[in-house]
Amino acid sequence: MLTRVLAGAAALAATAGLAAPAAASEPPSGPETQVVGGTRASQGEFPWMVRLSMGCGGALYTDQLVLTAAHCVDRTGSDSSITATLGVVDLQSSSAKKVRSTYVYRSPTYDSTGGDWALIKLASPVSGIPTLPIAKNADNNSGTFTIAGWGAAQEGGAQQRYLLKAEVPFVDDQTCQSQGGSYGELKPDAELCAGKLDTGGVDTCQGDSGGPMFRRDEAGEWIQVGIVSWGDGCARAHAPGVYTEVSTFASDIAEAAGKI
């Protein structure tokens, strides 16, 4: 099992709000196979996307709370060490909003029965940026999903300066478990799988941990159905991405949000 949190030199670069060495530092001149297997997002396309300074992603849950992955943080408690970058696709943009954290809430069930989610409280509310609603039931837990992040564009690669996006199809629990290895330990009630099973080539990767997996609901509005959690490498065939099943934990997330 390989979580998709960033580590090492790339984490230091991300903390500074910059791409790591060898990352693309200029806009691509044409379509590129990135995130893995995606393209660059347009400014304002996914306005609720958040980059966290420890090398993870997230989504704006309320105007003062970021929803991310439990494995991106160490514990529940006061924490002013994290900087959230919001409102831009280019992490080096002068228009970026940067807000420090004040508190972290880590899912108390993550290390036992699953629930790879956490909330980060920001020092002040963020104005002018929409939030991303989360799924409260399983109605949207299938179909084609959108993924986005500033993580590596290939397995073992560098972090990205520009937000990248891609689409991945749903993989049912039984098929996902049958891929063997860590997938046999999949928690069907807590996790969702998505990816191009036979061919690979499209996936989240290291540095995308905590970011949202989302789709349009029946009203045509974006809704978050997953949180980037883990996978076997990045974009390998028969190794789909695994995402926290947000609808399972929607009430727990809401309850925690009301207390911090």
PyMOL commands that set and color helices and strands:
alter all, ss='L'
color gray80, all
select helices_A, chain A and resi 9-15+70-72+138-140+173-177+181-185+246-257
alter helices_A, ss='H'
color red, helices_A
select strands_A, chain A and resi 2-3+39-40+49-52+56-62+65-68+77-78+83-86+97-106+118-122+144-149+164-171+191-194+212-216+222-231+241-245
alter strands_A, ss='S'
color yellow, strands_A
deselect
rebuild
show_as cartoon
